[in-house]
Every structure is written in structure tokens, then in C-alpha cells.
Amino acid sequence: NDWDCEKLVLVVVHCVSAMLMFMSFLCAEAHALSLYPFHCAVQSIQAGTFQYKMRYLTWHLAFWPYLLFCLIQAYDLFSSLHPYVKIISFVLEVDAGL
């Protein structure tokens, strides 16, 4: 078996740190954009400005692929997915990180 304890710990730490990174970015941007449920009484970016629109677009470009990636990973825990689906899942994770 190629999975010894050191490799398993490395993979688990990588997965947890990547998840924290994505979630932190999404929550921080949602707060800056004052999106529900992160609505803020004092907005740091005025809604309707070019900066707001671009950050709103990039938030969605990160959120939806990451959500789909998480759903695929959760489904894969309980069933066996086709290798192509796993490749698509990886591409979604990379897309969310860009």
C-alpha cells in the first residue's frame, strides 16, 4: 500500500488548508460586497460601481465551482464516481482557486 501515515497526514492537511483558504476568501468577499448573510451596515464598496461589479462577478466565478466541487467530493465519499467526474471535480477546484 502506497498510503503510509506521513502521506495521509500530508493529504489531509492540504485538503483542510485548501478548504479554509477557499472559505475564508468567499466569506471575506461576501462581507466586503455585503452579500446575504454577511450584510454590513457600513459598506466598504459602493454597490453599482465597476469595482463592485467585478468583485461580485469574481465571487460568483469562485463560489459556484467550489460548491460543485464540494458536492462532488461529498457524493464520492459514499459512492464510486467515474474517473472523468473526478477530473472535472479537480478542474472545478482549480477554477475556484483562480
Secondary structure in CASP SS format (residue, H / E / C, confidence):
PFRMAT SS
TARGET T0000
AUTHOR 0000-0000-0000
METHOD secondary structure of the structure
MODEL  1
N C 1.00
D C 1.00
W C 1.00
D C 1.00
C H 1.00
E H 1.00
K H 1.00
L H 1.00
V H 1.00
L H 1.00
V H 1.00
V H 1.00
V H 1.00
H H 1.00
C H 1.00
V H 1.00
S H 1.00
A H 1.00
M H 1.00
L H 1.00
M H 1.00
F H 1.00
M H 1.00
S H 1.00
F H 1.00
L H 1.00
C H 1.00
A H 1.00
E H 1.00
A H 1.00
H H 1.00
A H 1.00
L H 1.00
S C 1.00
L C 1.00
Y C 1.00
P C 1.00
F C 1.00
H C 1.00
C C 1.00
A C 1.00
V C 1.00
Q C 1.00
S C 1.00
I C 1.00
Q C 1.00
A C 1.00
G C 1.00
T C 1.00
F H 1.00
Q H 1.00
Y H 1.00
K H 1.00
M H 1.00
R H 1.00
Y H 1.00
L H 1.00
T H 1.00
W H 1.00
H H 1.00
L H 1.00
A H 1.00
F H 1.00
W H 1.00
P H 1.00
Y H 1.00
L H 1.00
L H 1.00
F H 1.00
C H 1.00
L H 1.00
I H 1.00
Q H 1.00
A H 1.00
Y H 1.00
D H 1.00
L H 1.00
F H 1.00
S C 1.00
S C 1.00
L C 1.00
H C 1.00
P H 1.00
Y H 1.00
V H 1.00
K H 1.00
I H 1.00
I H 1.00
S H 1.00
F H 1.00
V H 1.00
L H 1.00
E H 1.00
V H 1.00
D H 1.00
A H 1.00
G H 1.00
L C 1.00
END
